[in-house]
């Protein structure tokens, strides 16, 4: 991943980012330095919080990265998968309905979601919901499209 540009966020940009993440995920971001990183070869930009890639912008919507979600665990927009789904989700597979044990009822189709494993609550991936939260648990079908997962280029990104 090649960095195209980098700059520190202004205090009003930081406040706006924090408010957006608080509203969508129920998370209070905390950090001393917030840097916007524009990537030349990716469909998203990053925000480094104290040097760590904590937030990504997907289609101009801020959302936590996998590392960010494990540092600041979300209380909203979480989809929980069972142990059988962990290896697939961790490898970037889309999430299928039978692997889901629980989902936030407030999730709407098209929402970005954090995908966590049920045993320890660790976030394995970030995806886009294809169905509403109350329709994610069931017997068949793909219901979350994977965008970012443990071990991908973004997860391994460092500056």
N, C-alpha and C positions, 0 to 999 in steps of 0.2 A: 504494500500500500504506500503510494507516494504522496507526501504532503505537498499540496499546492500553495497553501498559505496558512498562517497562524497569527492570531492576535488575541489579546486579553479582552474579555467582555467588560463593557461599561456597567456601572452599578445598576442602572435601570434595566439593562439586558439580563443581568443576573437575577434581579427581582422578578422579572417576567418569566424567566425560565423556571425559577423556584416555584412560582405560583402555578404554572402550567403542570409541572410534575406533581405538585401537592394535590391539585384538582383531579388529575387523571389517575394517579397511582396511590394517593394517600401517603406520600413520602415527603419528609423534610430533608432536602439536600443540605449538606453542611460542608463547607470548605473555605479555604482562604484564597485560592487562586482559581479562576475560571477562564479557560482559554478555548476559543473557537478554532477548530482545525478543519480546513477545507481539503478534501482528498481529491487527487486528480483522477483516480481510477476506481471510484466507488459511487454507488447510488445514494450515499448518505454522507453527512458531515458529522463531526464529533465535537463534543465539549469535554475537555479535560478538566477534572476537578482535582486540584493538587497533583497534577501530572498523570492521573489515571483516566482512561477513557470510560467515563461514567454515563454520559448521555450521547445519544445519536439522534440526528434529525432525519426522519424518513418522510419524504414528501412534505417537508416543512413542519412536521409534527415532532416535538421532542419526546423521547422515550428512553428509558434506561437500557443500557447495554446489559449483557449477561453479567459482566463483572460489576457494573453499577447496581443491578438488582440484587446481587449477593451482598454488596456493601450496604445498600439501603433497601432492605426487603419491602416490596410493595404490599399494600393491603387491599388494593383494588386491581381489577383486570388480571387476575391470576387464574390460570388453568392448571390443575394438578393432575399428573399422570402416575400410573402405577409402575411398579418395578419392571414389568415386562416391556414397557415402552421406553425406558430410560436409554438403553443402548441405541435405539433408533432415533429418538429425539436428539440425543447428544451427537449423532452423526449427521444431523441436518435434515432428517426425514420430516415430512409433514405429519401432523398429529391426526390419528384416526380416532373416531368416536369410542371404540371399545377400550382404548387405553386410558381414557379420561375417567378419573374417580370423582372429581369435583371441579366446578367452574363458577366464577362470580356471575350471579344472575343479571347484573347490570351491563354485562358485555353485549355490545351490539354488533351486527355483521359489519365487517370492515375495521373494527377496533384493533389496535395493536395490543397484544397480550404477552404477559410473562408466563412461561411454561416451567412449572416447578415439579420436582419429584416428591412423592408423598411421604417418604420415610424421614428425610431431614429438612425438607422444604427448600432445598437448594434450587436456584433457577438454572435450567439447562439450556433454554433457548428463548428467543423472542419471535413471535409470529403474528400473523393477521388472521383474526377470526372470520370464518366464512359463514357462521351461523350465530344466532343470539346465545347468550350464556345459558339460558334454561333449555336450549336444544343441543348443547355440546355433549352431554352424557347420553350414551345409547349403545346400540348394537352394531351399526355399520356406517361407513362413509368417512371421507376426509373432511375435517371441520376446522383445522387451523393450518395455515400455510406458513412454513418455516421461513424466516428471514435471516436470522443470526443465531449461531449456536456455539456451544463450548468447542474450542479447538479450531474455529475458523479464523480467517485472516484478521477480522476485527477483534476477536478474543485475544489473539496473539499480538495485537498492535502495541507498540511501545515507542516512545520518543526519546 
